[in-house]
Amino acid sequence: MRALITGGQGGLGRAFAAALGGETDVSLLDLPEFDVADPAAWRSLDRPYDAAFLNAGVITGEGEMAALTDEQYRRAAGANLDGVVFGVRECAARLMPNGGSIVATASLAGLTATPMDPIYAATKHAVVGFVRSCAPRLAERGIRINALCPGFTDTPIVVEELRGVLDVPLIEPAFVAEAALQALHSDASGEAWIVQPNRIVRFRFPNIPGPR
């Protein structure tokens, strides 16, 4: 199997690569060589893949909207959302000619309110909605796609940015990687997989009320 992982040098990216094992040909894509928000970077990839982990992401660390900078917003939107959209587009158009499976790293922040970082929540909600919406058409190409929604994970970005703020147990990256492989190999598509300490479940989206 041949797989690509964005954010490949981060804590989750390395955990995903380790979980795949030595028999998988893994491409670890990360800054500064590969910017997921740059369409040209995606167009530079020129070989087929069976699996893609669209995992690159950042937080803004800003809960006060009046203080949010343009740079914080654009950086988060580029890494968290553009990187998923561009990655899925290239997988559908060129990189998965024989079908495959995509796992997009969203977050529990994509399923609930996150006052400490509304922009991070906005981008992760967008990832979940995008995954659910594009799954049916990707299925026509033999491509499955699922969203991974972990809680706070023991990675450098969480430990450094949120030290002293969190009062919840952190999830080990290896456990998130286990969930990612479950999503990768699942026959389902368009699902959101919740990852909490010692718990991996598919989220049940409520139905929208119909007309009276």
N, C-alpha and C positions, 0 to 999 in steps of 0.2 A: 504494500500500500504506500502511496505517496501522499504526504500531507503538508499543508502550509499552516503556520501559526503566526498571527500578527501579535505584536507585543511579546515577541518570543523571548526577549531577554528579561522580562519581568518575572515576578514570583509565580503567577499562574501560568504564564507561557512555558516556563521551564518545567513546571509540574505536569502540564499537558504532554510535553515532549517525553518526559520520563515515563508517564503512564502508557504511552504508545509503544514503548519498547524499542529495542535495537533493530527489529526486523522492518520497521517503518522508515522510509526515506523522508526525513522531516526537513522542511525549509523554515528556519526561524527568521522572521522578518521584523525589523525594529529600527527605530531611530538610532543614529542619524542617517544610515544608509537607505532606509525605506520609510517614507512618510505615508501613512495610510490615507491621509486627507488629500494626497496629490494624485489625480487621475493618471498622470504620466508614469508614476511609480507602478501602478497596477498594470498599465499597458506594457511595461517592460518585462513582465513575467511571460515566459514563452514555452512552458512545458505543462502537460496535463497533471491534474491532481484528482485523487479520489476523496480526499477529506480536506476541509478548511475550518480552522478555528479562528474566527474573527474576534480577536480578544483584546486588541489595543484599546486603552481607555485612560482617562484622567479625570480628576475631580477639580473643581474650582476652589474649594475650600472657603467659599463665600456664601454666607447665609443672608446677608443684607443686600437686597436688590439695588438699593440706592448707591451702594459702593462697588457694584460689579463693574469691571472694566471691559472694554471691547476685546482686549486680548484674552482675558479669561473666558469670555463667552465663545469667541471664535475657536480658541484652542480646544475647548471641550466639545463643541459641535463637530469640529473636524475629526478629532480622534474617535469620539464615541459613536457618532452617527454617520458622517461621511465615509469613514473607514469601513463600516458595515455595508452601506449602500454600494460603494464602488467595488468592494470585494464580491458581493453577491452578483452585481452586474457582470463582472469579468468571469466569474465562475459559470454563469448562465451562457454567456456569449462565447467563451473560448476555453476556459481552464478546466471545465468538466464535460468534455465532449461525450464521455461514456457514462455520464451520471455520477452521482456521488452524494456526500452528506456534508452539510454545513452546520456548525454550532456557533452562534453569535453570543458573545458574553454580554448579557444585560446586567441585571442586578435586582435585588429585592426593591431597590429604589425605583425600579420600573413598574412596580405593582402597588406601591403605596406612597404616601406623602413623605417627603424628606426635607423638612424645613432647614436643616443645616446646610443644604446645597441644592436649591431649587433647579439650577441649570443642569446639574448632574442628573437629577430626577427626570427632568424634561427629556434629556437625550436618551435615557434608558427606557422611559415610557415609549419614546419613538421607536426604539429598537424592537421592543415587544410588539408594537402595532405593525411595524414593517414586516417582521417575521411571520406573523399571523396572516397578513394580507397577501404576501407574495408566495406563500407556500403552495396554493393550488396550481398556479401557473408554472412554478418550478417543477412540480410533480410531473407535468407533461414532458419535461426534459429528463426525467429520471433522477431529479435532485431533491433530497429531503433537506429541510432546514428547521432548526429548533433554537429557542432562546434559553440560555442558562442564566438563572437568577439567584446568585449566591448572596447570602448575608455577608456581614463584615468578616473578611478573610485576613489571615495573618500574612500580609504582604507588606513590603516596605512603604508603599504609598499610604496604606491605612495606618500603620504604626507611627510613621513620622508626622502625617498631617492631622491625625485625630487622637494622638496620645493624650491621655488625661480627660478626654471627652466621653469616650465610650464606657459603658457599664454593662457590656454584654460579652459572652465568650466568643473568641475568634475561631473561625473555621480554619483547619489546616489546608494548605493548597492541594495536598495530595488527595484529600477527600473531595474537593471541588473537581479535581481532575477525574476522579472516579465517576462523578456525576456527568461530567462532560462526555466521557466514553459511553455511558448509558444513553445519553441523548444522541450521540453520533451513530450508534448502532441500532437505535430504536426504529421500528417500522413506522412510527408515527411521524407527522410533520406538522409544523405550525404550532407546536406546543411551547409552553413556558415551564421549565424545570426549576422548581424551588430547591435551593440547597441551604439547609440549616444544620447546626451541629448535630451530627449523627442522624440526619434525616434528609432523604431525597424523594420528592414527590412532584407529580405534575399538577400545575395549578388548574383549578376548575373555574373557568370564567363564567360569571353569571349571565343569564340571558337578558337581553334588553327588553323592557316591557313593551308590549305591542299596543296598538290603538285600542281605545275603549269602544 
